[in-house]
Structures are given as structure tokens and as C-alpha cells.
Amino acid sequence: MNSLHKTKVGCSIWRHSCSLLHSIVSNGPPPPPPLNVLHAHSLKNGSLQTLNLANYLLTLYVKSGNMDHAQKLFDEILHKNTQTWTILISGYARTGSSDVVFSLFREMQTKGACPNQYTLSSVFKCCSAENNLQLGKGIHAWMLRNGIHGDVVLENSILDLYLKCKAFEYAERLFELMNEGDIVSWNIMIGAYLRAGDADKSLDMFRNLPYKDVVSWNTIIDGLMQCGCDRCALQQLYCMVECGTLFSAVTFSIALILASSLSLMELGRQLHGQVLKLGFNGDGFIRSSLIEMYCKCGRMDKASTILKDVPLDILRTGNTGVTCKESKAGIVSWSSMVSGYVWNGKYEDGLKSFRLMVRTLVVVDIRTVATVISACANAGILEFGKQMHAYIQKIGHRINAYVGSSLIDMYSKSGSLDEACLIFRQINEPNVVLWSSMISGYALHGQGRHAIGLFEGMLNQGIIPNEVTFLGVLNACSHVGLLEEGRRYFRMMKDAYCINPGVEHYTSMVDLYGRAGHLIETKKFILENGISPLTSVWKSFLSSCRLHKNIEMGKWVSEMLLQVAPSDPGAYILLSNMYASNHSWNEAARVRSLMHQRGVKKQPGQSWIQLKDQIHTFVMGDRCHPQDKEIYSYLDTLIGRLKEIGYSLDAKLVMQDVEEEQGEVLISHHSEKLAVVFGIINTAHRTPIRIMKNLRICMDCHNFIKYASQLLEREIIVRDIHRFHHFKHGSCSCGDYW
């Protein structure tokens, strides 16, 4: 009778447990007391001696995430089987407690319990997460010695371990031996090659894939984007559409990021239409991808319309009606909008939106702040960047390497090199990213010797330079004409550190040779290194031909440039400028006519200056500014005063055949002159003036600002597309070498 009574109690508890499990699956994890009561009742009536029931209760604890109680119950179970060990090991594996998993696995074997494929799969996942190749290989060897063959899930776990630990030889051998490798196996292999940067091998594998599911397409498209192969990723996206594979939410997110990076407004618009049609518009991360796409394509109106679906008040910290995922996606959407305003020159709107986020008590994560700081750096908006820096300090975030490099980049690109140096000195044990940011900052400001000194100091401290570090050093050498040093560092990069030069490294070397007047060597360097298809190297070479007035070489370079970049406006402008500066007006006109026939449009020159929270933008001959009369009146007077101390308008720089007097009028109204005069009028005497320009500063404006800095005793800082120019006391930091 007693035995029968225990059986009935056990069945009753079993039924109660099943009901509770249903509650957990349906409604999420319940509060601990029901499980605790069940556990206590089981101890009291001795039903834990029934191993199936004990394992069932252990499963409930693990699924509810209550690992402390799970461990306590596990310790109370006297006779454990493989399932008991596996339940607890898998629970700890899910929580990322790898050390506990490894310890339990060793104890399990000591106690004589034989692991099954589920046990081993959990252990291999932990080995993968911890990059513990040695333990993983040991377990795999034990399996092979004992003739243990797992299913494809277990084999995929082992495959993932080898690839995560970059043991490609082992992974490839295992992949070849897998009899029943599934789509997941192929996706793991393809993803690993993409992470290693081997786009060609991953594409070959992808093409040989017998069946491609949506995950396969997502893996190859996203991976190619991560490798910088955006155009190839776009081709695969079109292939996916042709194959008829339905897009998932992840696919839409990836495709929108791709449209954003390539500024493909029409593709983005079509994707948006499909998102609405298929009902994905409620997905927070797709919405943030849409906002970023429209921002990158310059359609702030569209982005703003989408953002209206994300009211800030629901993102407020502590709002219990919003899930963590929804809150995170909403914050990303608003942050993308702030960055979008900065990208599109709407700095006041960006600052207003960010302040609104802060006032609404939305906690902006540090990665978002770093993204906004990067946008400020690219636009050269110092005051906005300073407010981001202040916000970081206000929320008490430590200036680590990630944030520190963003701040150094922002201060450097905004013309405040001293502030960048201060940030660099405040960080203990800077890593290669911080060193590289500071070296690039010195290079941007034309302080080549300082950049080289910092680089040598970095090497002395045992820091291994990367491709970004070397690019900064090469640019530093180029900006100040350190030809021999540049050659040495280029060889060092390839031979000592086995870094393959990229497009920017080659362009920097071409610039270094060309500006130093070594045009024959420049041509030889391009041909020997097989970099003829690169537009940037020919543009740099043509600029050097113009600088050194070598018309014959310039004609040959321009022919090469127009072959590789028939739609690049810079190619036509450079060639036209070279002809015009030598008074070859017919040739200059022919180039301009060809440009017009091919529908190539020149990017308009812009200069901007920030005063307080407002950005004032100017174009050549701008008459739209509220202070335009005052600006032009002061400019005319200033030019007259500057002529008295030696300045003369260089009318031959006007790229068309006009009378000298008419040419002087055109060139005197360049955007940077208007911005400088606006700054002079609206700031206190001897206050530094910071101007940003989207194109290279012309020689006449360079001379104008030099004389203005001398006459008015003002420091004027100009950032053009290549570098900074610090004008003070009638001279420029570039030493007229730019």
C-alpha cells in the first residue's frame, strides 16, 4: 500500500509539473515560489528518488533560468544518469558559464557517466565561445578513439569550434568527411571564410551549395559587405530575388544597409515597399535600417516620417510597457536620425534631436554616442562634438579605447589637435587603434615629424601597427614631402609586417612621389604595382602634373583617368584646371564640353563655419545669407587693404577665358573667402576662426587667408578635402606644400 501511495503521489506531482511547464512555455518564466514548492514537496515525500521526475524538475529550473536552484537540486540527486548531467551542462552552456561546463564535464567522466551527443554539443559550443581549441581537440580525439559518431548537429558544433579558432585545416578535413552535412554545415563554412576576409573562397563554396536557404543568402550578402565587397553583395542580392527565395526580416535589414552604403535610393524605395507589403514595418530594427538608408540617401523627410512611429516617451528608462528589444531598436532609430542630420549638414536639427532624447530621459548607449561623434568628425563640427564629449562625462562612462579613438578623431578633424592630444595622454596603455588615431591626427594637420615620432614611440612600446597606422604614417610623409621616410615605411609595411597595401596606401605613395616632383617614378610605381584600374591614383597623379606644370605627362595621365573613370567629375575638373592654369583655353573648353556631353556634373564647392549652435554654409557668389550685404562690403574693403600689403588676386585660376577684371570678381567670391569674412565679422578680435571645405582650397584663397591672418592678427584654420591649414602671422602650417 505504501508503495502504491508513493506512486500516486508521484503521478500527482508529475501532472502538476506538466501543468507548470505549460505555464512556463506559454507565459514566460514564473516567479520562483511554485518551483520551490514543487521541489520541497518532492524532497518531503521522497519522490526525488524517481530519477525521471528529478530530471524533469531539473529541466524546469534550467528552462526558467534559475541555475542556483538547479545546482542545488542536482547536488541532492543521489543517482545521476547521463541525462541529469546533460540537463545541467546545457543550462550552464546557455548562460555562458563555460568554466562551470568544463568542470562538470570532467566530473561527469570521473563519475563514470558517458556523455551523449547533446552533452558533447554543449561542451563544444563553450569551447567555441572561449576559443579553447586545445580542450575541443582533446574531446574530438576522445570521440574518435572510442568510435563515437554524433549526428550532424554535433558535427556542426565541432566544425564551428575549429573555424572560430581559425583551425581551417582541421575544419576542411572534417567537412570533407561529413557524410550528412546539412545546409547549416555549409553556412558555417561560408561564414567562416567571409570572417577571414576570403571572399573568393566563400563565393566558390556558395555557388557549389546544393540548396540555398534564406540563411545562406543572408550569410553571403552580409559577409561580402563586411569584406568591403558591396557591389558583389548587390549582385548576390539580385540573384536571391531571381531564385525566388523569400526575404526574412534579417534579409530586409541587410539589404537596406547595403542600399544605404551604396546610396541606392531606388533600391531602398523598392525594399521599403516590400517591407510594407509583407508587414515587416513593425520590426524595430528594419525601421532603424530604413531610417538610416533614407538619411544616407539625403531624404531626411522620408526618415522623419518613419521616425514618427517611434515616440520618445515610450523609450524612457523604466517604461515597463516596452520590451528591451523594442527599446533598443527605438533608440537606434533616433540615433540614426541624429547621425543623419549631421551627415546631411542639418547640424542644428541633429543637436536639437539629441537634446530632446536626453531631456526625455532616454539613456543613449555609448556606441550610439560614438557614432554621432564620428558623424561630427566627418563634418568637422567641433561644438556639437564637444557636447557629445560632455554627455559621455555626464553619464560617467570611462574613456576607453573605443570612445577615446572616436574623440581623438573628432577633435583632430574639427581642427582642435591640442584637445586630441589631451585625450590621448589621458588614456593608460593605449592600444593600436588609439595610436593610429593620434598618428592620423598629426598627419591631417601637416605635422609629419610629430606623426613619425609617435609611430616610432609606438614601435618601441611593442605595439604592432596595422594597415590604418601605416596609412596615417604614409599620409604624414606625403603632406610634408618626406620621400625617403615614406619609401621606408611602405617597405616596412609589406616586408616586416606582411600587410598588403590597399587602395589608400597606394594613393598616398603616388601622392608622395608626385608632389615631390618625381613624375617618372610615379608612373613607374603605378605600372609596376598593377594599380592602373584605381581611379584615385590617377587623380592624384594628374594633380601632381598640374602642380608641376607638366602638360605632356598630364595629357597621358588624363587619358588613363578618363578610361577608368569616365563618369568621375574630378577627372574632368583636374584636366580642365591644368589647361586653364597654362592659358590653354580651347583645351579647357573642350574638356568642359566633353563633361557636359556625358552628363557629368561637378560637385559644388562649399565652405561652412559653426558659430554657437548654428552652421553657416556658403557657396561661390552666395547671396542667400541674411548678412550677405555686410559680408560682400567687408570682403571688398578687406581685399583692398590686403592688396596694400602685397596680395594680388590670381585671376588666371578662373577656369574660363574671361577678361582679367571679370576673373578677379569671380575668384574673389569663392566660398571660403565668404566664410572667413563672416567669421571675422561675427567673432571677437583674435578668436580663432575654423572653416571646413568640401574641396581642395585653391591657391588664391590660400594666399588671401595668409595675408588676412597677418593683417588682422587672427588665427584662421581651414580643413579642405585633404588636410588642415593653420594660418597665422601671414604663413601657413603646410609651408605652401599641399
VOGU-3710 file (C-alpha; in Angstrom, 3 decimals, decimal comma):
1> mnslhktkvg> 0,000/0,000/0,000  2,789/2,339/0,963  4,459/1,763/-2,411  1,163/2,344/-4,198  0,585/5,566/-2,248  4,027/6,870/-3,287  3,262/6,059/-6,899  0,018/8,027/-6,744  1,760/10,996/-5,170  4,447/10,812/-7,827
11> csiwrhscsl> 1,827/10,803/-10,583  0,058/13,744/-8,969  3,280/15,735/-8,817  4,078/14,714/-12,408  0,732/16,103/-13,582  1,320/19,293/-11,588  4,801/19,586/-13,134  3,413/19,233/-16,648  0,898/21,991/-15,932  3,661/24,206/-14,619
21> lhsivsngpp> 5,846/23,541/-17,655  2,959/24,571/-19,903  2,702/27,797/-17,882  6,413/28,472/-18,338  6,310/27,914/-22,095  3,120/29,958/-22,569  3,649/32,845/-20,200  7,383/33,063/-19,724  9,334/32,197/-16,545  7,093/32,200/-13,444
31> pppplnvlha> 8,288/33,509/-10,092  10,496/31,047/-8,158  7,996/30,009/-5,391  5,945/27,449/-7,453  9,101/25,572/-8,437  10,461/25,858/-4,921  7,217/24,446/-3,524  7,336/21,584/-6,007  10,981/20,937/-5,107  10,265/20,988/-1,350
41> hslkngslqt> 7,250/18,713/-1,730  9,338/16,244/-3,738  12,004/16,176/-1,032  9,393/15,725/1,682  7,649/12,782/0,093  10,836/11,231/-1,291  9,695/11,306/-4,889  13,085/12,719/-5,990  14,257/9,125/-5,796  12,335/8,714/-9,064
51> lnlanylltl> 15,073/9,835/-11,475  12,730/10,753/-14,318  10,817/13,109/-12,031  14,045/14,581/-10,632  15,339/15,189/-14,164  12,009/16,746/-15,100  12,173/19,157/-12,167  15,807/19,931/-13,044  14,696/20,766/-16,598  12,090/23,191/-15,231
61> yvksgnmdha> 14,725/25,019/-13,195  17,082/25,243/-16,180  14,372/26,477/-18,573  13,307/29,150/-16,075  16,941/30,313/-15,876  17,196/29,564/-12,152  20,634/27,944/-12,194  21,275/28,340/-8,445  18,251/26,190/-7,588  19,105/23,842/-10,461
71> qklfdeilhk> 22,570/23,302/-8,997  21,086/22,718/-5,513  18,653/20,109/-6,880  21,432/18,469/-8,910  23,521/18,067/-5,748  20,551/16,429/-3,989  20,075/13,778/-6,709  21,995/10,740/-5,445  21,925/8,559/-8,541  22,553/10,705/-11,635
81> ntqtwtilis> 22,408/9,417/-15,183  23,731/10,927/-18,424  20,516/12,901/-18,877  20,922/14,520/-15,430  24,441/15,710/-16,212  23,435/16,854/-19,698  20,489/18,941/-18,466  22,677/20,923/-16,066  25,585/21,248/-18,525  23,287/22,532/-21,289
91> gyartgssdv> 21,759/25,044/-18,829  25,140/26,481/-17,889  26,150/26,497/-21,567  23,117/28,654/-22,412  24,066/31,170/-19,704  27,661/31,355/-20,999  29,187/29,780/-17,857  31,871/27,935/-19,793  34,194/27,262/-16,849  31,364/25,544/-14,942
101> vfslfremqt> 30,531/23,473/-18,038  34,129/22,297/-18,393  34,316/21,436/-14,685  31,028/19,471/-14,773  32,106/17,642/-17,920  35,339/16,478/-16,268  33,457/15,474/-13,104  30,877/13,599/-15,179  33,569/11,466/-16,785  35,233/10,857/-13,417
111> kgacpnqytl> 31,920/9,589/-12,011  31,612/7,135/-14,895  28,719/8,785/-16,760  29,144/8,599/-20,531  28,350/11,875/-22,352  25,876/11,731/-25,209  25,761/13,879/-28,341  23,738/16,603/-26,554  26,312/16,799/-23,760  29,154/16,989/-26,238
121> ssvfkccsae> 27,364/19,583/-28,369  27,005/21,896/-25,338  30,668/21,438/-24,389  31,868/22,130/-27,938  29,766/25,316/-28,054  31,502/26,506/-24,886  34,911/25,612/-26,328  33,985/27,666/-29,385  32,831/30,626/-27,290  36,060/30,580/-25,241
131> nnlqlgkgih> 38,356/29,813/-28,212  39,505/26,748/-26,248  40,900/24,790/-29,172  43,054/22,507/-27,033  40,134/21,116/-24,989  37,931/20,869/-28,084  40,565/18,905/-29,993  41,052/16,642/-26,970  37,341/15,821/-26,757  37,159/15,238/-30,521
141> awmlrngihg> 40,153/12,901/-30,311  38,463/11,015/-27,422  35,353/10,585/-29,599  37,408/9,205/-32,494  39,348/6,802/-30,226  36,138/5,446/-28,743  34,281/5,219/-32,051  31,666/7,769/-31,024  29,871/9,197/-34,066  27,440/12,020/-33,465
151> dvvlensild> 24,691/13,393/-35,641  25,054/16,386/-37,929  24,224/18,828/-35,093  27,190/17,599/-33,074  29,459/17,622/-36,109  28,415/21,213/-36,809  29,387/22,154/-33,243  32,863/20,690/-33,797  33,103/22,378/-37,202  32,150/25,718/-35,664
161> lylkckafey> 34,816/25,284/-32,962  37,618/24,695/-35,471  36,565/27,641/-37,614  36,116/30,042/-34,687  39,639/29,104/-33,554  40,906/29,579/-37,149  41,974/25,916/-37,415  40,915/25,838/-41,076  42,880/22,701/-41,924  41,016/20,649/-39,297
171> aerlfelmne> 37,682/22,209/-40,314  38,161/21,469/-44,003  39,144/17,849/-43,264  36,096/17,373/-41,020  33,798/18,999/-43,582  35,030/16,621/-46,283  34,443/13,593/-44,011  30,913/14,619/-43,009  28,540/12,146/-44,668  25,374/14,061/-43,939
181> gdivswnimi> 26,476/17,682/-43,871  23,394/19,866/-43,967  22,732/23,455/-45,053  23,935/24,640/-41,620  27,329/22,993/-42,219  27,739/24,862/-45,500  26,617/28,134/-43,930  29,136/27,716/-41,105  31,975/27,154/-43,601  30,947/30,046/-45,860
191> gaylragdad> 30,552/32,407/-42,895  33,985/31,475/-41,548  35,750/32,210/-44,841  33,950/35,546/-45,018  35,056/36,447/-41,485  38,608/35,600/-42,528  38,258/38,013/-45,465  38,428/35,307/-48,145  35,521/36,495/-50,295  36,566/34,436/-53,347
201> ksldmfrnlp> 36,637/31,109/-51,488  33,340/31,810/-49,752  31,716/32,650/-53,095  33,049/29,442/-54,644  31,571/27,417/-51,787  28,299/29,306/-52,013  27,975/28,593/-55,729  28,569/24,876/-55,050  25,954/24,801/-52,298  23,323/22,218/-53,380
211> ykdvvswnti> 20,433/24,052/-51,737  20,421/27,691/-50,630  18,023/28,756/-47,894  17,406/32,323/-46,720  20,142/31,981/-44,055  22,659/31,049/-46,786  21,781/34,148/-48,800  21,896/36,358/-45,695  25,308/34,922/-44,767  26,917/35,548/-48,166
221> idglmqcgcd> 25,418/39,029/-48,710  26,222/40,297/-45,228  29,670/38,681/-45,266  30,593/40,262/-48,607  29,568/43,647/-47,222  31,790/43,076/-44,178  34,662/42,305/-46,585  34,061/45,624/-48,379  32,675/43,916/-51,495  29,426/45,916/-51,643
231> rcalqqlycm> 28,944/45,639/-55,403  29,427/41,875/-55,283  26,951/41,730/-52,384  24,466/43,661/-54,540  24,843/41,089/-57,336  24,062/38,283/-54,886  21,011/40,172/-53,631  19,688/40,358/-57,203  20,465/36,630/-57,650  18,489/35,874/-54,496
241> vecgtlfsav> 15,484/37,709/-55,924  15,807/35,821/-59,240  15,909/32,493/-57,369  12,634/33,360/-55,691  13,891/32,990/-52,112  11,585/34,856/-49,758  13,169/37,632/-47,698  13,236/37,302/-43,916  13,343/40,264/-41,525  17,143/39,816/-41,373
251> tfsialilas> 17,363/39,925/-45,195  15,486/43,210/-45,330  17,755/44,684/-42,670  20,909/43,579/-44,549  19,566/44,756/-47,925  18,664/48,183/-46,523  22,152/48,563/-45,036  23,559/47,670/-48,480  21,325/50,247/-50,200  22,438/52,744/-47,573
261> slslmelgrq> 26,176/52,126/-48,053  25,852/52,447/-51,853  23,355/55,352/-51,632  20,943/53,431/-53,866  17,758/55,382/-53,239  15,670/53,468/-55,789  16,642/50,073/-54,346  15,877/51,366/-50,862  12,482/52,635/-52,007  11,624/49,238/-53,528
271> lhgqvlklgf> 12,702/47,447/-50,352  10,566/49,835/-48,312  7,582/48,927/-50,488  8,140/45,213/-49,893  8,532/45,796/-46,156  5,110/47,462/-46,076  3,559/44,800/-48,326  4,793/41,887/-46,191  4,036/43,565/-42,869  7,618/43,879/-41,617
281> ngdgfirssl> 7,260/47,606/-40,887  6,581/46,856/-37,212  10,075/45,365/-36,786  12,162/47,895/-34,871  15,479/47,011/-36,466  14,078/47,106/-40,005  12,615/50,505/-39,174  16,010/51,783/-37,971  17,622/50,391/-41,176  15,024/52,271/-43,254
291> iemyckcgrm> 15,742/55,486/-41,391  19,492/55,118/-41,917  19,004/54,330/-45,614  16,902/57,442/-46,224  19,362/59,546/-44,198  22,343/58,273/-46,212  20,428/58,987/-49,433  19,691/62,546/-48,305  15,927/62,048/-47,842  15,570/63,348/-44,304
301> dkastilkdv> 11,877/63,992/-44,904  11,237/60,284/-45,502  13,359/59,305/-42,487  11,477/61,784/-40,310  8,118/60,333/-41,404  9,189/56,819/-40,359  10,539/58,104/-37,043  7,091/59,425/-36,112  6,162/55,801/-35,343  8,771/55,793/-32,538
311> pldilrtgnt> 7,649/58,367/-29,914  10,427/59,153/-27,464  8,272/58,859/-24,366  7,861/55,093/-24,826  11,668/54,709/-24,813  12,055/56,420/-21,449  14,153/54,430/-18,982  11,957/52,344/-16,706  8,965/52,192/-19,054  7,554/48,741/-18,279
321> gvtckeskag> 5,288/48,649/-21,337  8,192/48,285/-23,771  10,432/45,243/-24,220  14,204/45,594/-24,096  14,411/44,699/-27,800  11,830/47,349/-28,761  13,559/49,966/-26,625  16,963/49,206/-28,134  15,608/49,315/-31,691  13,828/52,613/-30,958
331> ivswssmvsg> 16,973/54,211/-29,555  18,930/53,031/-32,626  16,272/54,655/-34,858  16,534/58,011/-33,090  20,328/57,815/-33,038  20,374/57,090/-36,792  18,247/60,191/-37,260  20,681/62,336/-35,249  23,627/60,999/-37,275  21,621/61,537/-40,477
341> yvwngkyedg> 21,077/65,194/-39,677  24,830/65,612/-39,189  25,661/63,705/-42,429  23,298/65,964/-44,361  24,548/69,210/-42,857  21,451/69,789/-40,711  23,515/70,178/-37,573  21,036/72,294/-35,639  18,331/69,647/-36,159  20,724/66,927/-35,084
351> lksfrlmvrt> 21,673/68,735/-31,900  18,024/69,523/-31,171  17,052/65,836/-31,566  19,886/64,649/-29,347  18,988/67,134/-26,628  15,378/66,001/-26,863  16,497/62,401/-26,295  18,464/63,403/-23,222  15,644/65,598/-21,842  13,172/62,728/-22,282
361> lvvvdirtva> 15,454/60,622/-20,069  16,310/58,192/-22,837  19,657/56,617/-21,939  21,684/56,716/-25,150  24,141/53,831/-25,300  27,813/54,631/-25,714  28,090/53,058/-29,178  25,378/55,389/-30,412  27,199/58,381/-28,931  30,410/57,213/-30,642
371> tvisacanag> 28,521/57,006/-33,962  27,289/60,584/-33,566  30,827/61,682/-32,631  32,110/60,078/-35,866  29,478/61,978/-37,848  30,631/65,200/-36,133  34,227/64,348/-37,048  33,407/63,890/-40,727  31,535/67,206/-40,804  34,150/68,953/-38,652
381> ilefgkqmha> 31,529/70,218/-36,198  33,567/70,969/-33,074  30,880/72,425/-30,790  28,490/69,530/-31,411  31,340/67,071/-30,814  32,239/68,825/-27,553  28,669/68,417/-26,341  28,869/64,693/-27,083  32,100/64,562/-25,068  30,375/66,379/-22,198
391> yiqkighrin> 27,495/63,903/-22,322  29,912/60,962/-22,014  31,421/62,570/-18,919  27,964/63,341/-17,518  26,786/59,714/-17,673  30,062/58,645/-16,063  31,344/56,485/-18,895  35,049/55,769/-18,757  37,005/56,981/-21,796  38,128/53,604/-23,098
401> ayvgsslidm> 39,957/52,809/-26,337  36,746/52,671/-28,397  35,358/56,016/-27,227  38,809/57,581/-26,954  39,656/56,884/-30,596  36,317/58,441/-31,671  37,036/61,565/-29,616  40,608/61,867/-30,914  39,324/61,545/-34,471  36,594/64,143/-33,843
411> ysksgsldea> 38,908/66,726/-32,254  41,570/66,181/-34,930  39,126/66,536/-37,823  37,483/69,551/-36,200  40,768/71,469/-36,019  41,498/71,076/-32,302  44,647/68,964/-32,293  45,575/70,016/-28,747  42,330/68,541/-27,396  43,014/65,311/-29,312
421> clifrqinep> 46,485/65,079/-27,742  44,978/65,665/-24,297  42,553/62,741/-24,751  45,413/60,525/-25,949  47,560/61,346/-22,910  44,686/60,657/-20,501  44,308/57,016/-21,561  46,513/54,483/-19,815  48,111/51,874/-22,056  46,603/52,986/-25,381
431> nvvlwssmis> 46,073/50,234/-27,942  46,891/50,272/-31,650  43,542/51,943/-32,505  44,333/54,936/-30,277  47,909/55,223/-31,531  46,653/55,086/-35,124  44,019/57,777/-34,471  46,605/60,125/-32,982  49,140/59,495/-35,774  46,420/60,186/-38,370
441> gyalhgqgrh> 45,513/63,374/-36,482  49,074/64,680/-36,703  49,179/63,757/-40,401  45,933/65,608/-41,101  47,380/68,764/-39,547  50,598/68,519/-41,564  52,778/67,661/-38,569  54,664/64,879/-40,292  57,651/64,776/-37,953  55,379/64,511/-34,908
451> aiglfegmln> 53,466/61,666/-36,574  56,680/59,769/-37,334  57,973/60,363/-33,792  54,750/58,980/-32,363  54,931/55,968/-34,688  58,489/55,166/-33,606  57,442/55,556/-29,948  54,607/53,108/-30,553  57,010/50,527/-32,027  59,362/50,975/-29,054
461> qgiipnevtf> 56,492/50,065/-26,731  55,917/46,815/-28,595  52,610/47,809/-30,215  52,104/46,054/-33,568  50,955/48,571/-36,231  48,056/47,754/-38,541  47,056/48,983/-42,010  45,399/52,117/-40,558  48,574/53,017/-38,656  50,676/52,784/-41,799
471> lgvlnacshv> 48,179/54,824/-43,781  48,491/57,604/-41,210  52,294/57,494/-41,401  52,335/57,487/-45,223  49,914/60,441/-45,325  52,120/62,283/-42,838  55,145/61,766/-45,107  53,138/62,843/-48,159  51,848/66,073/-46,585  55,352/67,334/-45,752
481> glleegrryf> 57,363/65,770/-48,595  59,313/63,139/-46,610  60,005/60,939/-49,631  62,719/58,652/-48,256  60,865/58,088/-44,995  57,688/57,268/-46,910  59,505/54,732/-49,065  60,998/53,096/-45,968  57,678/52,786/-44,150  55,966/51,408/-47,267
491> rmmkdaycin> 58,606/48,657/-47,488  58,327/48,037/-43,729  54,574/47,583/-44,002  54,932/44,910/-46,698  58,129/43,132/-45,653  58,271/43,382/-41,847  54,539/43,251/-41,034  53,198/41,354/-44,096  50,424/43,904/-44,659  49,186/44,042/-48,243
501> pgvehytsmv> 48,800/47,669/-49,380  45,255/48,818/-50,051  43,933/51,486/-52,407  44,596/54,273/-49,905  48,200/53,168/-49,267  48,959/53,149/-52,999  47,255/56,517/-53,480  49,292/58,008/-50,658  52,529/56,760/-52,227  51,549/58,144/-55,647
511> dlygraghli> 50,788/61,468/-53,951  54,157/61,361/-52,157  56,144/60,741/-55,369  54,085/63,182/-57,429  54,124/66,153/-55,079  57,876/65,734/-54,669  58,127/66,193/-58,453  59,203/62,603/-59,221  56,674/62,158/-62,024  58,608/59,483/-63,935
521> etkkfileng> 58,943/57,433/-60,733  55,229/57,936/-60,087  54,367/56,447/-63,476  56,764/53,552/-62,894  55,294/52,889/-59,420  51,732/52,693/-60,812  52,650/50,322/-63,633  54,927/48,076/-61,537  52,325/47,599/-58,809  49,464/46,877/-61,219
531> ispltsvwks> 47,238/49,613/-59,826  46,166/51,124/-63,152  42,440/50,357/-62,567  42,376/52,571/-59,450  40,770/55,974/-60,086  42,273/57,621/-57,001  45,904/57,042/-58,038  45,368/58,676/-61,470  43,576/61,659/-59,905  46,460/62,139/-57,506
541> flsscrlhkn> 48,974/61,798/-60,357  47,102/64,330/-62,531  47,010/66,780/-59,630  50,801/66,497/-59,367  51,185/67,075/-63,129  49,182/70,272/-62,784  51,221/71,347/-59,738  54,487/70,924/-61,636  53,009/72,247/-64,925  53,935/69,097/-66,882
551> iemgkwvsem> 51,338/69,321/-69,668  52,607/66,361/-71,708  52,575/63,941/-68,800  49,237/65,420/-67,721  47,663/64,619/-71,111  48,739/60,977/-70,878  47,529/60,678/-67,257  44,177/62,296/-68,123  43,637/59,763/-70,932  44,255/56,923/-68,476
561> llqvapsdpg> 41,994/58,532/-65,892  39,078/59,043/-68,289  39,370/55,390/-69,368  38,906/54,082/-65,815  36,520/56,815/-64,594  34,507/58,307/-67,481  31,795/59,469/-65,038  34,042/60,965/-62,353  33,693/64,780/-62,370  37,049/65,152/-60,604
571> ayillsnmya> 38,867/63,779/-63,646  37,428/66,470/-65,948  37,904/69,284/-63,427  41,550/68,423/-62,805  42,311/68,266/-66,534  40,414/71,473/-67,263  42,184/73,243/-64,404  45,569/72,145/-65,691  44,861/73,534/-69,157  43,389/76,764/-67,782
581> snhswneaar> 46,325/77,423/-65,457  48,533/77,337/-68,592  46,097/79,594/-70,527  45,159/76,726/-72,901  41,584/77,980/-73,025  40,491/75,967/-76,067  41,645/72,720/-74,489  39,979/73,641/-71,192  36,737/74,410/-73,027  36,931/71,093/-74,916
591> vrslmhqrgv> 37,200/69,169/-71,637  34,268/71,098/-70,133  32,206/70,425/-73,260  33,007/66,695/-73,086  31,961/66,708/-69,451  28,650/68,332/-70,379  28,030/65,880/-73,261  28,500/62,909/-70,950  26,160/64,348/-68,345  28,862/64,540/-65,692
601> kkqpgqswiq> 28,126/67,158/-63,037  30,699/68,895/-60,886  30,320/68,745/-57,128  29,700/72,339/-55,996  32,286/73,835/-53,658  31,002/74,559/-50,164  32,523/76,074/-47,059  30,909/76,173/-43,635  31,566/77,647/-40,223  29,909/76,915/-36,891
611> lkdqihtfvm> 29,007/79,757/-34,536  27,389/78,617/-31,291  24,759/76,041/-32,322  24,356/77,253/-35,894  26,131/76,137/-39,044  26,521/78,755/-41,781  27,198/77,324/-45,241  28,436/79,291/-48,259  28,892/78,596/-51,968  30,697/80,742/-54,531
621> gdrchpqdke> 28,866/84,024/-55,112  26,342/83,156/-52,411  23,695/85,870/-51,938  21,299/83,874/-49,751  22,799/84,625/-46,349  20,952/87,168/-44,171  24,207/89,127/-43,774  25,194/88,976/-47,451  25,405/92,768/-47,946  27,616/93,190/-44,904
631> iysyldtlig> 29,785/90,209/-45,942  30,399/91,466/-49,513  31,012/95,035/-48,379  33,579/93,919/-45,811  35,163/91,490/-48,325  35,687/94,210/-50,937  37,215/96,517/-48,329  39,427/93,724/-46,981  40,732/92,796/-50,446  41,689/96,449/-50,972
641> rlkeigysld> 43,597/96,518/-47,681  45,310/93,203/-48,427  46,490/94,483/-51,821  48,292/97,277/-49,973  50,467/94,704/-48,153  51,243/92,563/-51,218  48,239/90,391/-52,012  47,000/90,169/-55,601  44,035/88,227/-56,971  45,255/85,371/-59,167
651> aklvmqdvee> 42,705/85,733/-61,980  44,367/83,062/-64,121  42,969/80,479/-61,704  39,463/81,166/-63,034  38,757/78,168/-65,231  37,445/80,032/-68,244  38,733/82,585/-70,738  37,413/85,898/-69,356  38,813/89,399/-69,013  41,161/89,807/-66,025
661> eqgevlishh> 38,867/92,232/-64,199  35,880/89,876/-64,587  38,042/86,954/-63,438  39,008/88,844/-60,293  35,351/89,304/-59,396  34,631/85,592/-59,847  37,579/84,399/-57,799  37,112/86,958/-55,027  33,742/85,407/-54,174  34,938/81,840/-53,500
671> seklavvfgi> 33,059/80,127/-50,678  35,979/80,011/-48,237  36,508/83,781/-48,548  32,844/84,383/-47,726  33,041/82,022/-44,739  36,222/83,664/-43,429  34,732/87,158/-43,680  31,552/86,001/-41,947  33,703/84,611/-39,127  35,683/87,851/-38,851
681> intahrtpir> 32,522/89,956/-38,631  30,794/87,783/-36,032  33,587/86,808/-33,624  35,720/88,710/-31,146  39,163/90,001/-32,136  41,891/87,331/-32,025  39,368/84,484/-31,688  40,445/81,567/-33,917  38,213/81,039/-36,964  37,541/77,455/-38,123
691> imknlricmd> 36,383/76,835/-41,697  35,524/73,490/-43,303  35,565/72,993/-47,078  34,430/70,012/-49,157  37,045/70,527/-51,925  40,730/71,376/-52,112  41,488/75,010/-51,278  42,665/76,973/-54,335  45,953/78,861/-54,437  44,326/82,292/-54,485
701> chnfikyasq> 42,182/81,601/-51,409  45,256/80,179/-49,694  47,144/83,418/-50,343  44,135/85,534/-49,359  43,838/83,830/-45,960  47,587/84,055/-45,346  47,546/87,824/-45,829  44,303/88,158/-43,820  45,854/86,326/-40,843  48,775/88,761/-40,955
711> llereiivrd> 46,746/91,957/-41,332  44,036/91,104/-38,782  46,242/89,177/-36,358  43,801/86,260/-36,436  44,431/82,541/-36,462  42,393/81,016/-39,273  42,082/77,229/-39,512  40,830/75,674/-42,755  40,149/71,989/-43,346  39,925/71,090/-47,020
721> ihrfhhfkhg> 39,334/67,633/-48,500  42,953/66,569/-47,885  44,287/68,283/-44,771  44,273/71,196/-42,323  45,834/74,576/-42,979  46,677/76,663/-39,894  47,158/80,295/-40,965  48,927/82,564/-38,515  51,062/85,710/-38,839  50,972/85,536/-42,635
731> scscgdyw> 52,126/81,941/-43,053  50,504/78,510/-43,272  51,379/75,302/-41,439  51,597/73,481/-44,790  54,567/75,621/-45,813  52,783/76,145/-49,169  53,242/72,404/-49,814  49,772/70,974/-50,430
//
